[in-house]
Amino acid sequence: MEYKPNNKGHLKNFHFIVQDYMYGAGGITMSLDNLIDWDKKLNNNVLLNAVSKEKMLTPFQYKVETGFTYGWDIQSLNGITSYGFNGGGLVNYRKFPSKNISIIWFTNGYRKPHNIDNITNRIVGFVDNDLADRTPKFAKSLQKIITSHKPKKTVKEYYTLKKKYPYVNFERAINNLGYQFLGKKKLNNAITAFKLNTKEFPESANAFDSLGEAYFLNEDYILSLSNYQKVLEIDKANNNAKKMIEKINTILKK
């Protein structure tokens, strides 16, 4: 149960109602102190013995897909494995076994969107320099390269930069940088970033979708159409690409 303010500024009960198969996502009521105590007991094999805990952290491929992961997420930060979970964007728990570090934080935030994993990565970087997320530095350096050089030189310097940051999620970082350029109305820079992403990740429907969007905003409709068609080659069920292709064809017929 969650408490939400009504129109008069008073709190009222808000029940988390989901389908039966998602009851596990309904969460449990715990304070921060409770969760810290729970973490200590998990670490000391009070809740589970060592054999069961190892099995719990072993990846398992289920056949049926839902909108939730099947257990704890497994992530890698700078090549170091971590496990964790979050609930509704309100609480985050991540454990780094090899470092004997657990990160736990709560927020009351449905009002503002936030990237849970990025926040956790930032926090743990303050605790251990080995876990300091290198992505912001990579993105800042690539941003400078794109805004300072011609596209061909950009690609060359990108590969040099890539060797310096081996553990960055390059596809996500480049895509995010492209959207930063879009937000600042720097369409040519955005296109350079997105083109780089399609070159690096030619099987990524999302990379071509982003490039198609940038070309569309730049009114390069033929190139935009080509990229959305590429999206459908990779992901035949992509509804956004279908809608954009229809929209572009309508524009081109005028």
Secondary structure, DSSP 8 states (H G I E B T S, - for coil): -EEEE-TTS-EEEE-----GGGGGGG-----HHHHHHHHHHHHTTSSS-HHHHHHHTS----SS--SS-SSSEEEEETTEEEEEEEETTTEEEEEEGGGTEEEEEE---SSS---HHHHHHHHHHHH-GGG---HHHHHHHHHHHHHHS-HHHHHHHHHHHHHH-TTS-HHHHHHHHHHHHHHTT-HHHHHHHHHHHHHH-TT-HHHHHHHHHHHHHTT-HHHHHHHHHHHHHH-TT-HHHHHHHHHHHHHHH-
